[in-house]
Amino acid sequence: MAGLWGVGGRRPDVVARTVIVAGVALVGVFALVLQFDWLPFCYSDGDTATWAWLVRRGVWLWRPLGGLPLDQSNYPPAYLVLVALLSPKERAIPSTGALLSFASYVLTALMVASVVRRAGRPEAARWAMLLVFASGVAACYGLTCLPDALGLMLVTAGATVTARRLRGWPLAAGALFAAGILVKHSLVAIPAGTIGWAVLAPGRTRRERLAGVAMGALAAALVAGVVTALDLWRPLVLWSMGRWELANLLEKLAGWVAPLGFGVAVAVRALVRREEDSAAVTLGPFRGALVACLV
């Protein structure tokens, strides 16, 4: 019987399952540790909670540089404003942000599973979901007061809507991509890859390519409109630019590209004996997103 990879042989199947289960277990331990330690897990976790507290106090963090370091932020306002509004009291800001991140983390895993299932392999869908939970970087974002998990959930929703061709998918995906970028602008690669696939992938009809163009145009227009209206170009772009470093590239490859690549390999190999056009089209947006992340 074909294993997790969709090909014969037990060893790859056992190794893959063992790695994923071990990753989920480690994430579970990490979650338990955070439950008994109310302090921020990392510096950006604390910064984000502080920024949300300042927003709750009416401080606008995206003005020109000046004053104390925490009086400015290069994070988009959406997550900070949302946490500030949802928190029942000021001391609950870190836990409110973490709860919002956790809900986004779970929804991301469920959407990935739904796409793999739609592509034709229910067993691979379950393991794809567990793979998302096993990703250390995603777990860190999904269990702390950081905007990344919410942003990842929104852009994944855009890719999922595109993959499943839900009614009105070009407009829905464009709006979701814009929302994700306005939550965490560093996630722009996933919308770019999905839009690139929709427009450039071989075998697409003229109507489908135009739908991809409309999706990208809407996302770009919404982001540009918000950035212009709130004068966010300086904090979101200029303040976020850093020097290129090999160590940083290797860290991103290990933390993001390798797990994502492994997940795509699981899904694709699971379908190796069922190379149906519908399966290839279903997984196409996620392949495009992965290529953009690699670039």
Secondary structure, 3 states (H helix, E strand, C coil): CCCCCCCCCCHHHHHHHHHHHHHHHHHHHHHHHHHCCCCCCCHHHHHHHHHHHHHHCCCCCCCCCCCCHHHCCCCCHHHHHHHHHHCCCHHHHHHHHHHHHHHHHHHHHHHHHHHHHHCCCHHHHHHHHHHHHHCHHHHHHHCCCCCHHHHHHHHHHHHHHHHHCCCCHHHHHHHHHHHHHHHCHHHHHHHHHHHHHHHHCCCCCHHHHHHHHHHHHHHHHHHHHHHHHCCCHHHHHHCCCCCCCHHHHHHHHHHHHHHHHHHHHHHHHHCCCCCCHHHHHHHHHHHHHHHHHHC
